[in-house]
Amino acid sequence: MSQDRYFDILRYLHFSNNEHMSAGDRIFKIRNIWDVTNQNFKSLLNPHKIFSIDESLILHKGRLFFRQYIPNKASKFGIKTFSLVDEATKVILSSMIYSGKTHDLKFSTKEFGYGGAIVMQLMEPYLGLNHHIYCDNWFTSPNLALELLSRQTYLCGTIRKDRKNLDAPKTKMKKGEVIVKSANEVMTEFWRDKKIVSMISTIHNHEMKEITQRGTGNTINKPVSVLEYNAHARGIDQGDMMMHFYTMRKKCVKWYKKLFFHLVDICLYNAFRLFVNWKPPPKPMTFIAFRMNVIRQIMERYGLKENMSSEIVSSQLAQNPSRLSGRHFPSFNPPTSGKRHGSRKCRVCASSKEKTKETVYQCSSCKVPLCVVPCFEIYHTRKNIN
């Protein structure tokens, strides 16, 4: 497929019929494909015991009513999503788009707060199965903990001291001091470190554990609930980091197309997690290597059709040099004396006015030395290269 053909398809890419738009549904343009894909995620595996729930931000700087600003995220402006992660495999089981507080939820926001209603909705297929959930103070509340407990589901997380029905200590605490309260099988813990850390849990009993601090080597006593929370509460962060480095999302596209590309990224990430967990290679495969393998297999399966007539193929080759068609992949240069991978002058850099650079990479089919970024793409997409 040519670049122009790809951009033509991207221009007209659509996922819904505007004539059937529901009144007040802000994510109508992406809802159908988002819901179907999430349904498929749930069938990927039988989930393990421990889940985590957290928010992500998909970078988007365009005009959008429900665009969010989260200062502690790498991408500070964008579309917020909430994800349910299986902690043992790091597979994303479900994801919701935040479209503002008018978003229809099945569970009461008055009773659990908006964050608690999100937790109930994401966990709905898994309630009553003795799962453990870890999430931060945006989601937690005593009412949510009690409701989950009544449905045989257990919660642990940080909690805001101003939550309704939370009996927070009013006296000043010294460093290392712990105040523990318990009612109706819900434990709240207030531990003073550099500042007060407030925890709520229906998983743990109060217990302290001695750990060694990194860097200083000093020992410190920490509540087990804090240690377990730190170990399990950020499952989505690892996925966000990996998808951020190798994303399909592009600039200057409409918000629903950006969400679609994010959905493709999640599919690739989940496939990678399943591959690593159930069919580990002799050496651990990286996410980028896995993506490249998927791309190669797609090209082998859906590339140039064998039944195309030789006249059509020859006419296409006549219009374009061989480097502009076919499959091209980077590889290392042949070894030279004293070097595992020989260095050669990049063909594209040499043809430009910029300073010539040497590279250890070449095109495996053209045998031309090229920098991987951006010269490899330039050489295989532009006709006029000296």
N, C-alpha and C positions, 0 to 999 in steps of 0.2 A: 504494500500500500504506500502510495506517495505521501509526502508531507501535506500537500495541498488537499488530497482526498481526506486525510485524517482531520484536518481543520474544518473541512466542509461538514463532515459527520459531527464533529464537536459543536459546530455552530447550531445545528438543528437537533441536537440531543435533547430529548424531552421524556418525562416519565409519567405524565398524567394528561388527561384531557381537560383543558381549561373550562369546557362547557359544563363539566360535571363538578365543578369546584364547590366544596361545602362552605357555607357561610361561617366565618370566624376561624377556619382552619388555616393557621399561618404556615404550616409545613405541608400543605396539600401537594405541592409540586414534587415532593420527594417521599411522601408518606408510604405509598404502596410498595415501592421497591425496598424502602427501609424496613417496613414490617415483615415482608417476605424473607429478606435476608436475616433478620433477627430470629425469625422462626426457624430458619435452617441452622443457625448457630446453636440453638437448644438441642438439636439432634446430633451434634458432633460427638458428644461423649456423655457417659454417666458421670455427673459432677462429683467431686470429692467433698470432704466434710467442710472445709473452710472456704468462705467467700470474702471478697472485699468489694466495697462500693466507693467510688470516688468520681470526681468531675474531671473533664478534659476540656481544652479550648482549641477549636479549629480556627486557625488564623484567617480572619476576614476583615479587611479594612474598608469595604464598601458600605453603602448605606443599607441598613437593615434594622427594622424596628426592634428585634430581640437580640441584637449584637450586645455582647457583654465585655466588661473590663475587669480582668483579674490580675492585679499587679505582680503576684508572686509566680506567675506562669511565664514560660519562655516566650510564648506568643500572647501578648497582653490583651489584644483586642480580637474578638472572634465570636464564634458560635459555640455555646456551651453544650456539652453532652454529659450524661451520667452513664457509667458503665458498671456492670456486674462481672467480676472476674473470678474464675476458679483458681484459687491460690496455688494448688499443687502443680498445675500445668501452665498457669498464666494465660489460659484461653479466655477470650472475652465472650461471655455467654449471652449478653444482652446489652443494648445501648439505647438510651432515650435522648431525644433532642429537647433542649430547653427553649421554649418559644414564648416565655413570659408567664407570669403567675395566673394568666387566664387559661393556661393549658388545662384541658380536662383530665382529671385524675379519678381513678376508681375509689380511692380512699380519702377520708376526710382530712383536709388541710387544717381545719380548726382543731381537731383532736391531736394530730401528730405533727403539725407544722408542715410546710411544703417539703422540706427535706425528708421528714418521716414518711410522708405519702409517697415520695419517690422510692424509698426503700421498700415499702410494702408492695408497690406495683412491680418493681424489678424482681422481688422475691416471690411473687404470687405463685409461680409454678412449682416452687421448692418448699413452700410452707408445710409444716408437719413432718419433716424428714430429718429433724435433729441437726440441721446445719448450724454452723457458727458464722456470724457476720462481723466484720471489722470495718468501721467507718469513722469519719472525723466528726467534729462538733457541729458542723452545719446540718447533719442529719439526725443526731441522737437527741433523745428526750426520755424522761421516765415513762411517759405514756407509751412511747414506741417500744421500750424495753418490755413493759408489761404485756402489751398486745402480742409481741413476737413470742414471749414466754408462754402465753396461753395457746399458741399455735405450734408449740414444740420447736421453736427456733430461737437461737441464743445470740445475744448481742454484746459486743465490747467496743468501746471507743472513748475518745475524749468528749467532754460535754461542757457547754457554756454554763457558768455559775448562775446566770439569770433565767435558766429554764424553769418553766412552770412546774410546781410540785417537787423541786429540788431543794433540799435543806443544806445549803452551802454554809461552811463555817464563817462566822463573822469576826472571830478573833485573829490577830496577826500571828502567822506561823513562822517558826524558825527553820533554817535550812536543814533538810533531812527529816523533819517532822512529818508524820502521817496521821491523818484523821480518817477513820473508816466508819461508814454508816451503812446499815442494811435494813431493808423492809420488803416484805413480800418476795423474797428470793432475788431482789435487785440490790447489788452492792454498789455504793459510791465511795470513791477513794480520793482524798485530797492530799497530794504529796508535794512538799516544798523542795524544789531544786533551785535553779536560778530564779525561777518564778513558780507560782502554784500550778501544778498539773492536775486537772480534774478529770477523773475517769468514772465511767459507768460500765457495769458488767453483770451479766447473768451467766457468764461462763466460769469465772474465777471466784475463789475465796481469797481473802486477804493473805498474802504471803510475800515476804521480802527475799531477794536473792542478791548475793554479793557478786559484783562484776568488776573487771579491771578496765579502767578508762584507757582508750587509745591515746598515744602520745605521751601522757604524763606517767602512766603505769600505776596510778593511784587506784585503790579499791573504793567502791561506793555501793551502798545498798539501794536497790531499786525495787519497786513493786513488780511482781510477775506480770500483772495486767499491762503495765507500761511496756515491758520487754516484749510481750506477745503482740501487743498493738503495733509496736515499731517493726516487728518482723513480718506482719501480715497486712497492714493497712494500705500499702501503696502499690498494689499489684498492677494498676493501670499505668503508673509512672514509667515502668520499664518498657511497656508497649508503646507509650507515647514517644519515648526517647528514640526507640528503634524506628518507628514509623516517621518521625520527624526528619531523620537523616536520609531516608530513602523513600520519600513520599511521592505519590503520583499527582498530588494537588498542584495546580498551576495558578499563576497570577492572572488577573483580568478575566476571570470567568464568573458567571453568575453563581449566587450562593448555593443553589440547589445542585449545580454541577460540582461545586467544590465538596459538598456533602457526599455526592455519589463517588467521587474519587477517594474520599476518606473511607467510604464503605469498602471499596476495592482494597485499600491499604489494610483494613481490618481483616478482610478475607485472606489476604496473603500472610498477614501476621499469624492468624489462627492456624492456617495450614502449616506454617513453619513450626509453631509450637507443637502441633500434633505430630509432625514428622520427627522432631527432636526427641519427643517423649516416648514414642512408640517404635520408631525405627531409627535408632541412633546410628550414625555412620561410625567407622573406626575412629575418626577424629571429629570433634564437634563441628558442624557446618555453621558458618555465619549466615546472618539474615540476608546480606547482599548476595552471597553465593547461591543461597536458595532461590532468591528472586531471579537471578540470572539463569538458573536451571529451568525455572518455570517459563521464562521468556523463550529460551531455546526450544523447549518442548512444544510451546504454542506455535512457534514459527515452523517447526518441523511438521506439525500436524496441519496447520492452516496456511502454510506458505504457498509458493507457486504451485499450481495444480499440474499434475502429470499429464492430464488430458488436454491441456492447452495446445493448440496447433503450433508447429514450429514456425510458421509464418508470423503469428502474433508475437511469439517470444522474440524472434529475430528483429521484428520491427521495433519492439520495445528496447532491445539492446542497442539498435542503431541510433535511437533518439537519445539514449543516455549511456555514458561510459559504464563499464562493468562495475566500477567502484560505487555507482549510484543505485545498484540493484543487487539482489541476492542477500545473503546473510553474512554479516561481517562481525567478528568478535576480536577483542584485544587479546594479545598473547605476549609473552616475553620474547625479546630478541635472542638469537642463538648465542651460546656462550663464546667468549673469546679467551685468549690466554690470560690467566690470572683473574678473570671475572666470570661469575656464574651467569650473569645476563649482560651481554655487551651493550654499550651505549652508542647510539647513532643520532645524527641530527634529524630533528622532526621535519617532515616534508612541508607541513603547513607553516610552521614558524620560519623556515628557510625562504618561503615564497612571500613572506610579509616583510614590512619594514622594521618590525620589532626585532629585538635581539634574538639570535638563533639559540634555541635550547636543545639540549641533548636529552634523550629519553631511552628507557630500557624496554619500552613497549612497541609493538608493531601490530598491524592488522594481520590476522592469521591466514587470510586468503589472499590479500593483495601483497603481502610481504613488504609493506611500506612502513618505515618508522614514524610513529605518531604519538604525541602527548595524548593521554587518555581524555583529559578535559582541558579545553574544548575542541582540540584539533581533530580528534577521532570523528566527532559528529560533523565538523565542518568539511572534512575530506570526503565523507560519504554522502553529503547532501548538496554540496555546491558544485555546479558544472565547471566554472572557470577558476581553476587553481593552476598557477604557473608551475 
